[in-house]
Amino acid sequence: MRLGFWLAAIVLVFLDRLVKWIVIRTGLLWQMGFLKISVVYNNGIAFGLLSNWPSWVLIVINFLLILVLLSVLLGIKRGQAPVLIGGTLIFSGAIGNFIDRLFVGSVVDYIHLGRFPVFNLADAMISLGVAVILLGEFGMISKKK
């Protein structure tokens, strides 16, 4: 795997942690139209699913998924740029939310967009990563790097 992956992952995780730290420490509350920023602690997974499961179970599942992602990323060959870029985004987002689970006990969400479930930067990275991989697989973005 390339050094660029590790550098990108470190920067993305740092950005996720920084934004969460700012939102938590300042108690930032901001609203403009349909966009609102305020802290919500999500005990579950995406969209609050499994919020009644014990925290340690979600930590173990999250950790195992990170290991699977890492093994996939380590096996990426040249010419699979969308998978590497998308995988890096997914991996970074998963690490950011894993850190929340370990040290906060839940995932820190803060972006409210109308009626859409509250999310955070790590969630956005995961969604964008999936989109990049799908666009690459459907030939909508170049696979060459």
Secondary structure, DSSP 4 states (H G I P E B T S, - for coil): --HHHHHHHHHHHHHHHHHHHHHHHHT--EEETTEEEEEEEE-SSGGGTTTTS-HHHHHHHHHHHHHHHHHHHHTPPTT-HHHHHHHHHHHHHHHHHHHHHHHTSSEEEEEEETTEEEE-HHHHHHHHHHHHHHHHHTTSS----
